[in-house]
Amino acid sequence: MNRQTVRLITMFVACAMLLLVPVGAASIGMTPSTVTIYKGKTVEINLVLDEAPAGLAGYDLVVRLSNPQVAEFPEVTYPSWAALHNTTRRADGSVRISGVDLSREVSPGATEIPIATLTLRGISGGSSAIILESVNMDADGGDMITPVVSNGQVTVIGDSGSGGGGGGGSGGGSVSTAPRTSPTTTQPTATTSPAVTTTTPTAVPTSKVTEQVPATTHAGTPEQTTAPITPATPGGTGGIPFAWILGGIVAIAILFIVAFIAWRREERQG
């Protein structure tokens, strides 16, 4: 093939790749992403969207613990832009949250947009992944946003987690060790102060609306209807609309046809 044919093929390949690959994928971060708390204690985790090139009309997502026996979400707090919001506790311990920007406070090009603040409370000793799933998010014009999400991790220290017992009433979050004795001297009981290991949370606007959620889970409780959000673009695979996929297939087909015609023409001229 001559250079002109090679350039033409390269151009068609580049166009096909642009049609198939979403540009500027946003992501939802969890701050802090890893926490360690004592049984009965709480910590706040912020969900933040890193960018919204076309604004943010609303969202709907599920927050789930891989091991719901160790912790729960007793409270969800929303930022001021989410004037219309809803929280639903589901029978498996997960929480479905949604928010709608009625006043379009999240303008196109905004960055570090707070989504919600989750209060996480330790129930019993153990660890669990904090999972974001079933994410639906729309831009101001109605286009679907497909953010990249990452999981977090929580470790809960229970009463029986250290010291060989004898702690008695350590329900306030401290862990006490049993007295240690020697043949000649009795050592006093050493008590460690309560601690919660986290990183510094991302700041959330002070004007927030708080949605209280019952602390206990009742099996079989019907799920409530969440607040409506702007309809997402129907169809798609892996967050890519079918129209993009179809366009890419058409472009690749045209590429092969043009390449075949160019090859046949060169064969005849040769």
QUIQUIHU-V60939 format. One record per pair of residues at least 4 apart in sequence whose ideal C-beta (glycine too) atoms are under 7 Angstrom apart, sorted by the first residue. I is the first residue (numbers start at 0). J is the second residue. Records with the same first field share a line. If there is no record, write none. Layout:
I: J + J
This chain:
0: 4 + 5 + 261 + 262 + 265
1: 265
2: 6
3: 7
4: 8 + 261
5: 9
6: 10
7: 11 + 257
8: 12 + 254 + 258
9: 13
10: 14
11: 15 + 250 + 253 + 254 + 257
12: 16 + 254
13: 17
14: 18 + 250
15: 19 + 247 + 250 + 251 + 254
16: 20
18: 243 + 246 + 247 + 250
19: 239 + 243 + 244 + 247
21: 145 + 238 + 239
23: 52
24: 145 + 146 + 147
25: 48 + 49 + 50 + 51 + 144 + 146
26: 49 + 146 + 147
27: 46 + 48 + 114 + 131 + 146 + 148
28: 47 + 49
29: 44 + 46 + 129 + 149 + 151
30: 45 + 47 + 200 + 201
31: 44 + 197 + 198 + 200
32: 151
33: 151 + 152
34: 42 + 44 + 153 + 196 + 197
35: 154 + 156 + 195 + 196
36: 40 + 42 + 121 + 155 + 195
37: 121 + 156 + 172 + 193
38: 121 + 122 + 123 + 124 + 155 + 156 + 157 + 158
39: 121 + 170 + 172
40: 121 + 172 + 195
41: 118 + 119 + 120
42: 119 + 195 + 197
43: 116 + 117 + 118 + 200
44: 117 + 119 + 151
45: 113 + 116 + 200 + 201 + 203
46: 114 + 115 + 117
47: 111 + 112 + 113 + 114 + 201
48: 55 + 112 + 114 + 146
49: 110 + 111
50: 110
51: 55 + 105 + 107 + 109 + 112
52: 107 + 108
53: 107 + 138 + 139 + 140 + 142
54: 103 + 105 + 106 + 107 + 138 + 139
55: 100 + 105 + 112 + 138
56: 100 + 137 + 138 + 139 + 228 + 229
57: 97 + 98 + 99 + 100 + 137 + 228 + 229
58: 97 + 98 + 114 + 135 + 136 + 228
59: 97 + 135 + 225 + 228
60: 96 + 131 + 133 + 134 + 135
61: 93 + 95 + 132 + 133
62: 72 + 93 + 94 + 96 + 117 + 129 + 131
63: 93 + 130 + 132
64: 70 + 92 + 127 + 129
65: 127 + 128 + 130
66: 125 + 126 + 127
67: 91 + 92
68: 122 + 123 + 125
69: 121 + 122 + 123 + 125 + 126 + 127 + 155
70: 119 + 120 + 121 + 122 + 127 + 153 + 155
71: 92 + 120 + 122 + 214
72: 94 + 117 + 118 + 119 + 212
73: 118 + 120 + 212 + 214
74: 118 + 209 + 211 + 212
75: 86 + 94 + 96 + 115 + 117 + 210 + 212
76: 115 + 116 + 207 + 209
77: 81 + 84 + 98 + 115 + 207 + 208 + 210
78: 113 + 203 + 204 + 207
79: 204 + 206 + 207
80: 100 + 104 + 105
81: 98 + 99 + 100
82: 101 + 102
83: 99 + 101 + 226
84: 97 + 98 + 208 + 210 + 226
85: 97 + 225 + 226
86: 94 + 96 + 210 + 212
87: 95 + 222 + 223 + 225
88: 94 + 212 + 213 + 216
89: 93 + 95 + 222
90: 216 + 218 + 219 + 220
92: 216
94: 212
95: 225
96: 115
97: 225 + 226 + 228
98: 115
99: 226 + 228
100: 104 + 105
103: 139
105: 109 + 112
107: 139
113: 203 + 204
116: 203
119: 153
121: 155
122: 155
123: 155 + 157
124: 155 + 156 + 157 + 159 + 160
125: 155
126: 152 + 153 + 154
127: 153
128: 150 + 152
129: 150 + 151 + 152 + 153
130: 150
131: 148
134: 146 + 148
135: 228 + 231
136: 144 + 146
137: 141 + 143 + 144 + 228 + 229 + 231
138: 142 + 144
141: 229
142: 232
143: 231 + 232
145: 238
156: 160 + 174
158: 166 + 169
160: 174
161: 174
162: 166 + 174 + 175 + 176 + 177
163: 177
164: 177
165: 177
166: 174 + 175
169: 173 + 174 + 175
171: 193
172: 193
173: 190 + 191 + 192 + 193
174: 191
175: 188 + 190
176: 188 + 189
178: 185 + 186 + 188
179: 186
180: 185 + 186
203: 207
232: 240
234: 240 + 241
235: 239 + 240 + 241
236: 244
239: 243 + 244
241: 245
242: 246
243: 247
244: 248
245: 249
246: 250
247: 251
248: 252
249: 253
250: 254
251: 255
252: 256
253: 257
254: 258
255: 259
256: 260
257: 261
258: 262
259: 263
260: 264
261: 265
262: 266
263: 267
264: 268
265: 269
